[in-house]
Structure formats: structure tokens, C-alpha cells
Amino acid sequence: MQLHFPIWLFFVLLFVPDLTMLGYAMNKKIGAIVYNFGHTFIFPLLLALSYLYFSNDYLLLGSIIWIAHICLDRAIGAGLKYQDSAFTSTHIQRL
């Protein structure tokens, strides 16, 4: 199976999940909740499952990009955030 999207679209959209950092503009607790929402595997996996039902390539593309982003974050040591600490404290390490 091949998705017919230009490769540049993948790289342009790869950092879209980081927009969840904007939650930190409110406060630490809301920021951590919103950030963790965008960096948890369950939601892109649900998006991939919805692709199986709707057969819409955009759903699969979004899921692939979202999972790739989460994996990239984990590879560099950026994990889920704690609600009561600084942005640099993650479940993996302290950045």
C-alpha cells in the first residue's frame, strides 16, 4: 500500500503535535494535560483504526505523522510531562 502524498507534507506536519505546548500559556497543570493528550499513543492509534472504517487516506497520514512525532520525542528523551513540575521534567528524564 502506498499513500500518494508528497514527502514534504510529512516533514511540514511532523511538528504539529507540538502545538499542544500552547497549553502551558495557561498554567503548568493545563499545559501538562494538553501536552500529554497530544503525546499519548492512544489517540493516533484511534485515528488509524478510524482509517480502517472510513478508508480515508488523510486519517492514515495523520496517524503516521502523529506516531512518528511521538517516537521522535521519545528518542530524544522528551516524554510525558508532570502536572506539578517544570516543562523539563518528564517521565523519561529531566531535560
C-alpha positions as CSV (number, residue, x, y, z in Angstrom):
1,M,0.0,0.0,0.0
2,Q,1.2,3.5,-0.8
3,L,-0.1,6.8,0.2
4,H,0.0,9.4,-2.5
5,F,1.2,12.4,-0.6
6,P,4.3,14.4,-1.2
7,I,7.1,13.7,1.3
8,W,7.5,17.4,2.2
9,L,4.0,17.2,3.7
10,F,5.2,14.7,6.2
11,F,8.1,17.0,7.3
12,V,5.8,20.1,7.4
13,L,3.3,18.3,9.6
14,L,5.7,16.4,11.8
15,F,5.9,19.1,14.5
16,V,2.2,20.0,14.5
17,P,1.6,17.9,17.7
18,D,4.0,20.3,19.5
19,L,1.3,23.0,19.2
20,T,-0.1,21.3,22.4
21,M,2.7,23.1,24.2
22,L,0.5,26.2,23.9
23,G,-1.4,24.8,26.9
24,Y,1.5,26.0,29.1
25,A,0.4,29.6,28.4
26,M,-2.5,29.0,30.8
27,N,-0.6,27.2,33.6
28,K,1.5,24.1,34.3
29,K,-1.4,21.8,35.1
30,I,-3.4,22.6,31.9
31,G,-0.2,22.7,29.9
32,A,0.8,19.2,31.0
33,I,-2.7,17.8,30.4
34,V,-2.9,19.2,26.9
35,Y,0.7,18.3,26.1
36,N,0.2,14.7,27.3
37,F,-3.0,14.5,25.3
38,G,-1.1,15.2,22.1
39,H,1.8,12.9,23.0
40,T,0.0,9.7,24.0
41,F,-0.2,6.8,21.6
42,I,-3.9,6.1,22.1
43,F,-5.2,9.0,20.0
44,P,-3.2,8.4,16.9
45,L,-4.0,4.7,17.1
46,L,-7.7,5.5,17.3
47,L,-7.1,7.7,14.2
48,A,-5.5,4.7,12.4
49,L,-8.5,2.5,13.4
50,S,-10.9,5.1,12.0
51,Y,-8.9,4.8,8.8
52,L,-9.8,1.1,8.6
53,Y,-13.5,2.0,8.9
54,F,-13.6,5.2,6.7
55,S,-10.8,4.3,4.2
56,N,-9.7,8.0,4.1
57,D,-6.0,8.3,3.4
58,Y,-5.8,11.5,5.3
59,L,-6.7,9.7,8.5
60,L,-3.8,7.2,8.0
61,L,-1.4,10.0,7.1
62,G,-2.3,11.9,10.2
63,S,-1.9,8.8,12.3
64,I,1.5,8.0,10.8
65,I,2.8,11.6,11.3
66,W,1.5,11.7,14.9
67,I,3.1,8.4,15.8
68,A,6.3,9.4,14.2
69,H,6.3,12.6,16.2
70,I,5.8,10.8,19.5
71,C,8.5,8.3,18.6
72,L,10.9,11.2,17.7
73,D,10.2,12.8,21.1
74,R,10.8,9.6,23.0
75,A,14.0,9.0,21.0
76,I,15.4,12.4,22.2
77,G,14.2,11.8,25.7
78,A,11.2,14.1,25.7
79,G,8.5,12.2,27.5
80,L,5.1,12.9,29.0
81,K,5.0,15.9,31.4
82,Y,4.2,16.0,35.1
83,Q,1.5,18.4,36.1
84,D,3.2,19.8,39.2
85,S,6.7,20.4,37.8
86,A,8.5,22.3,35.1
87,F,8.2,21.6,31.4
88,T,11.6,20.0,31.5
89,S,10.5,17.2,33.9
90,T,9.3,14.2,32.0
91,H,8.5,10.6,32.8
92,I,11.8,9.6,31.0
93,Q,14.3,12.1,32.3
94,R,14.9,15.6,33.2
95,L,15.7,17.7,30.1
